[in-house]
Amino acid sequence: MAIETRLTREWGLDLPIMLAPMALAGGGELAAACAEAGAFGLVGGGYGELDWTRREWGLATQRLANTAAAQRVGCGFITWKLDQDASALDWVLDQPLAPKAVFLSFGDPRPYAARIAASGARLVCQVQRLDQVPQAVEAGAALIVAQGGAAGGHGAAAATARSTMVFVPEVADWLAANAPQVLLLGAGGIADGRGLAALLMLGADGALIGSRLWASAEALPAAAAKAQAVAADGDATARSPIFDVLRRKDWPAEYDFRALRNALHREWEGREAELRADPAAARAAFDAAVAAGDFAGANVTVGEAVGLIRDVPGAGEVLHRICAEADERLAAAAAFRHT
Ligand SMILES: Cc1cc2nc3c(=O)[nH]c(=O)nc-3n(C[C@H](O)[C@H](O)[C@H](O)COP(=O)(O)O)c2cc1C
């Protein structure tokens, strides 16, 4: 049996799942593999680096050209970074095979809405707080992603991050009352069919999945990083600004970053002000670790869902497993009812 939701019906998908746009980790091969499997694939345009976006969008579109799956691929960008340089967005929207959706997160999407709409792409906005939802609707979002604090990578800073379990139904209620035509996905901590089934119960039309697909064959991270993720449990990650300082990324204070708490991260926990004040030595240690492929220093960017990841199969297999398990769970749920 297949799971049918508004997402699968309105977006022409076989599976109610969208690949999260993952900066540096989710390139063209991963997006294409997800699209071929019947989900929606997003290239992680991330910080909007033109060369990277060009190469990875090219890989996705070469693989998908003249296939039905070309209708199921888009590109994501970090919105506050577009405010500095939107050339990668402009470039991708001009391509003969242009994105079918543009995914924006971490900033005000409204300045980009008209350009995206004119290209024919749907706008997807990821939100971390309820007060961002009206802004996304005003921008014309066709789909909103409610991101909870369990998510890998960037999200609302630890002090204000919302729980996926509560945030998704709260956004579902708001949309039902104010913008019922806008679809909703949940994100943050979804790695198996239990998570997908739970999101559907919470009122979402499907799931946006990052970490679980980060640990797939087509994702770009090094095999050694994926092996560390497979070995880790869900207690092993934390949200903090530490890796952003180490990577010289000037993120607004309202966001921070979840990754494995490796040795270098632990060294700076609770000492973030000190790190910001004098980052040179720590950055040198970080750079050396990245150059050596040493993940005691380099970041392994996954969320709490890492505790549910036990292997690194192809993305298509990951997606089909999640949907088959969700389908079983939804069918089995009927057993909880009695007359
Ligand atoms: C490696 C990695 C990189 C990410 N990069 C981005 C990004 O560039 N833009 C973005 O909007 N979200 C990014 N995210 C967050 C995802 O959009 C999504 O919210 C998150 O992966 C969902 O939670 P999960 O990791 O538990 O599936 C990233 C997540 C990961 C794991």
The ligand as a MOL file (V3000), in Angstrom:
LIG
                    3D

  0  0  0     0  0            999 V3000
M  V30 BEGIN CTAB
M  V30 COUNTS 31 33 0 0 0
M  V30 BEGIN ATOM
M  V30 1 C 24.1620 18.1570 7.2320 0
M  V30 2 C 22.9850 19.0800 7.3090 0
M  V30 3 C 23.0180 20.2900 6.6000 0
M  V30 4 C 21.9080 21.1290 6.6150 0
M  V30 5 N 21.9510 22.2650 5.8590 0
M  V30 6 C 20.8330 23.0190 5.7340 0
M  V30 7 C 20.7910 24.0990 4.8190 0
M  V30 8 O 21.7630 24.3940 4.1180 0
M  V30 9 N 19.6410 24.8150 4.7140 0
M  V30 10 C 18.5350 24.4900 5.4510 0
M  V30 11 O 17.5180 25.1440 5.2980 0
M  V30 12 N 18.5520 23.4890 6.3420 0
M  V30 13 C 19.6650 22.7370 6.4900 0
M  V30 14 N 19.6660 21.6780 7.3670 0
M  V30 15 C 18.4690 21.4290 8.2070 0
M  V30 16 C 17.3960 20.6910 7.4070 0
M  V30 17 O 16.7200 21.5840 6.5430 0
M  V30 18 C 16.3310 19.9840 8.2670 0
M  V30 19 O 15.6030 20.9210 9.0180 0
M  V30 20 C 16.8620 18.9390 9.2050 0
M  V30 21 O 17.8160 18.1160 8.6040 0
M  V30 22 C 15.6990 18.0780 9.7130 0
M  V30 23 O 16.0480 17.3190 10.8210 0
M  V30 24 P 16.7550 15.8740 10.7500 0
M  V30 25 O 18.1810 16.1710 10.4500 0
M  V30 26 O 16.5370 15.3110 12.0960 0
M  V30 27 O 16.0850 15.0890 9.6430 0
M  V30 28 C 20.7630 20.8050 7.3760 0
M  V30 29 C 20.7470 19.6090 8.0820 0
M  V30 30 C 21.8130 18.7360 8.0540 0
M  V30 31 C 21.7400 17.4310 8.8090 0
M  V30 END ATOM
M  V30 BEGIN BOND
M  V30 1 1 1 2
M  V30 2 1 2 3
M  V30 3 2 2 30
M  V30 4 2 3 4
M  V30 5 1 4 5
M  V30 6 1 4 28
M  V30 7 2 5 6
M  V30 8 1 6 7
M  V30 9 1 6 13
M  V30 10 2 7 8
M  V30 11 1 7 9
M  V30 12 1 9 10
M  V30 13 2 10 11
M  V30 14 1 10 12
M  V30 15 2 12 13
M  V30 16 1 13 14
M  V30 17 1 14 15
M  V30 18 1 14 28
M  V30 19 1 15 16
M  V30 20 1 16 17
M  V30 21 1 16 18
M  V30 22 1 18 19
M  V30 23 1 18 20
M  V30 24 1 20 21
M  V30 25 1 20 22
M  V30 26 1 22 23
M  V30 27 1 23 24
M  V30 28 2 24 25
M  V30 29 1 24 26
M  V30 30 1 24 27
M  V30 31 2 28 29
M  V30 32 1 29 30
M  V30 33 1 30 31
M  V30 END BOND
M  V30 END CTAB
M  END
